[in-house]
Amino acid sequence: QVTLKESGPVLVKPTETLTLTCTVSGFSLSNGRMGVSWIRQPPGKALEWLAHIFSNDEKSYSTSLKTRLTISKDTSKSQVVLTMINMDPVDTATYHCARMFQPRYAYYMDVWGKGTTVTVSS
Amino acid sequence: QTVVTQEPSFSVSPGGTVTLTCGLSSGSVSTNHYPSWYQQMPGQAPRTLIYSTEIRPSGVPDRFSGSIVGNIAALTITGAQADDESDYYCVLYMGSGIWVFGGGTKLTVL
């Protein structure tokens, strides 16, 4: 069974750095047809794709947030880590990680974590 | 910056058919964007309905179908049921490992 579970702080202060961890099970982060993305959703708002890491360690970032994001993985620990610098109250959201699976030509988010809620407030 | 557009809201009668759309603020949606669609119930993580334009993962009812119509991607729900009332999101692949979500459509079944 494939599962993803997000963990990290519930509350961060403005200007601080957020570090979130996605722990996966049921698949390997070295599988060439799989990667992991981070997606967030502010309260009452739309989902927003943030970043992705491929099995070969290539990374990609949202155009609007790329200066603030870093994604990395530790295959031996089955973990993907997202850091976001200079947090602001508008970054308050539920942060999800999702497995990206490439059955044929393209990836899609086939399994999602339940998400972790992060509030940015002083 | 390219924006992925969806209707903010839509309503359908029980048993009816509804088509939700997914477009681009600049340009046309094509199969090369590999449109995917996700359903999100309140307080839950999204569930995949469609990927690569029209492919349904196992377990998704065949009353959900995806297509490209003209220059937009479309999700059609036939025989709408009460538990289809939900938020629906499309995602487009922009190339270079970048994906963009649409703003979502809140579907009401009444």
Interface residues (C-beta under 8 A of the other chain):
Chain A: S37 I39 A46 L47 E48 W49 H52 F54 E58 K59 S60 Y61 S62 T63 S64 H96 P103 R104 Y105 A106 Y107 Y108 M109 D110 W112 G113 K114 G115
Chain B: Q1 Y34 S36 Y38 Q40 Q44 A45 P46 R47 T48 Y51 S52 P57 Y89 V91 Y93 S96 G97 I98 W99 V100 F101 G102 G103 G104
